[in-house]
Amino acid sequence: MTTLRFKMVEKAISRKAVEVKAPAERPADYFGKFVFGKEKMRKYLPKDCYETLLCTMENGTPLTREIADCVAAGMKQWAMDMGATHYTHWFQPLTGGTAEKHDAFLETDGEGGVIEEFSGKLLIQQEPDASSFPSGGIRNTFEARGYSAWDATSPAFIVDTTLCIPTIFISYTGEALDFKAPLLRALDAVNHAAVEVCRYFDPEVKKVSSFLGWEQEYFLVDESLWAARPDLVLTGRTLMGHESAKNQQLDDHYFGSIPTRVIAFMKDLEYECLKLGIPVKTRHNEVAPNQFELAPIFEETNLANDHNQLLMSTMKVVARRHCFRVLLHEKPFKGINGSGKHNNWSLGTDSGVNLLAPGRTPQENLQFITFLVNILMAVYKRNGLLKASVMSATNTHRLGANEAPPAIVSVFLGSQLSAILDKMVSGDSEEVIEMDKKAGFRMGGIPHIPELFRDTTDRNRTSPFAFTGNRFEFRAVGSSDNCADAMITLNTAVAFQLKEFKGDVDKLIGEGLTKENAIFTVLKRYIVACRPIHFEGNGYSEAWKAEAVRRGLDCETSVPVIFDRLLDPESVEMFTETGVLNPVEIQARAEVKWETYTKKVQIEARILGDLAMNHILPVASRYQSMLLDKVSRFMAIYPKEKAQELAAQDLQLIEKIAGHMNFIQTGVEAMVEARKVVNKIEGEREKAIAYHDKIAPTFDEIRAHIDKLELIVDNEMWTLPKYRELLFLR
């Protein structure tokens, strides 16, 4: 194993950037090349069929079987013209990734031959087994039947030679078994609720859409070094490893020049993304060494989420062409920044109005304030539930680590908006809401730099849910997460809150108040009620943690207990009344979260035990033996006093090694015995809590002693690639 490490290091050092050939066309010309978008639909579908499908995509109107057959015929012909031989229903089970089962277009012709066939029935519905996916008790393995059903609002696409059809995944009895189905329901709920509120200001509004812009952070590690780290291979993070003497303390990686091998990977990835219709825009180095970010242009939330899922799988494929492995784990390396996936979220009308952007007239600004305050109320009432939507066994390592938002949900607005809300509360009557223009300033002493405009929303990187000018940025989402989990909860919470707001306003109007007066009255009450969620200070400070408790915010840190928020009566009421999730589906999701948490901690425990006992202790023992042999030679050659003087340092090292080895061995043995007890617990919640309380805390205790040994043992004997190699060889 020691030779393996150095062989892998040598291989990593010798890598050269892979030559990437740019497409001959401009990006605008090959964008969506492998997507069955509107341009392809017009070409391959009859006019009436195209118009009907377009109406379905834009308004959600159901398709007849005849239209489905027509679409299937055109889609198959396009796919075959592009070289496709298979099709799959591409869905998003409760694993956090995507799933697919490929079927050939081939059917028997009844005469001993085959024909290439693809009907509307196959397009609309498939029956994958998929019984092994987590279902939270909705399906048993002996009741494997489930259906995947076409989501016509998200266009089909081709990967390699397979036509991929975005679908929902439901059980035989109709319960959602995926992320997409409840996301579509949540988007429908927020659309209907927001339209009703918008009509206070513009009666012509017919649709409100949710928009999402994600920021995907990730690490790249040379493939050879990754292969020599079993913990990285099997868990996505390093379960041991001492910090490199140099890591991110100089901030010299952040926004720095992109390494040659990495820029080649990024170019290749962007070409692939653009062909798949993913509108990637921004790439840069992140704070930690070997950490990077990719961000797209904003899209409708369902499509944006599909694109993020497709991106994560595409990244892995492209990375291997460049002899990299992509690490999407939220905390692959201890002591440096982890990775998140900020979700930039907004609402917009079919008339092109961003409901989270200040307007030019008092009415437009009142509409903006109306949606702003209702979002504050939604986040205030559901702060624990929102935390549950982003919490996991992996994201818990990142949240609250003074590098990412704390595990307490609060909202940052900035000084100007905060002042406006205070003014509304203190006002005795209706006052015109005037948003100041962005304040400008010039660079003193540099006359050729033009006037710059200062964003009056400020910035606060410690806030988990921050207003950033024309959107909210939900920063607590983890890098490996399916964005749908957070988006389901957020959009549903806002939908439920907007319905309540409309009820409160209509009640006051019925009592004789003017529409404007009623809106102002309700908003003022809401602003006061949701003040506890509004925080402008340092979210990393200990003072804020104490203050958050005083304010009654959810400050729970135990991951399994955080998942309890899904089952709170008010959460069940919110999901059921909006039609997003029924009680069975809610309970199932809680069960899946507990089960997934347990399994991930369980896997890490097994790997840590294996590496400690079979890699670390044997190496430390061999080095200790070398030192003992050296001391014995001193004793044999020199007089006793002289020998003791010469061997003093070695004797200290021998004793230190023995102490660390003893703790590691006893710690691993105790962890194994504790697991045996915990594994007998029947309930998923109780088992997850036991793994959190009794098993997970032992990891850092064992790791601390392994990391000390790494500093003592001869470098040439250490079997696992070290942090300096993993992070700086690229």
Secondary structure, DSSP 8 states (H G I E B T S, - for coil): -HHHHHHHHHHHHH---------SS-HHHHTTTTB--HHHHHHHS-HHHHHHHHHHHHH-----HHHHHHHHHHHHHHHHHTT--EEEEEB-BTTSS-B---EESEEE-SSS-EEE---HHHHHEE----TTS--TTSS-TT---EEEEE-TTS--EEETTEEEEEEEEEETTS-B-BSHHHHHHHHHHHHHHHHHHHTTT-TT---EEEEEEEEEEEEEEEHHHHHT-HHHHHHSS-SS----SSSSTT--STT----HHHHHHHHHHHHHHHHTT--EEEEEE-SSTTEEEEEE--EEHHHHHHHHHHHHHHHHHHHHHTTEEEE--S-SSTTS---BEEEEEEEEETTS-BTTS--SSHHHHHHHHHHHHHHHHHHHHTHHHHHHHH--TTGGGTTTSSSS--SS--EE--HHHHHHHHHHHH-SS----------EE--TT-TTS--EE--TT---TT-SEEE-SSSEEETT-BTTS-HHHHHHHHHHHHHHHHHHHHHHHHHHHHTT--HHHHHHHHHHHHHHHTGGGB--S-TTSHHHHHHHHHHT------HHHHGGGGGSHHHHHHHHHHTS--HHHHHHHHHHHHHHHHHHHHHHHHHHHHHIIIIIHHHHHHHHHHHHHHHHHHHHHS-HHHHHHHHHHHHHHHHHHHHHHHHHHHHHHHHHHHHHHHTT--SHHHHHHHIIIIIHHHHHHHHHHHHHHHHHS-GGG--S--HHHHHH--
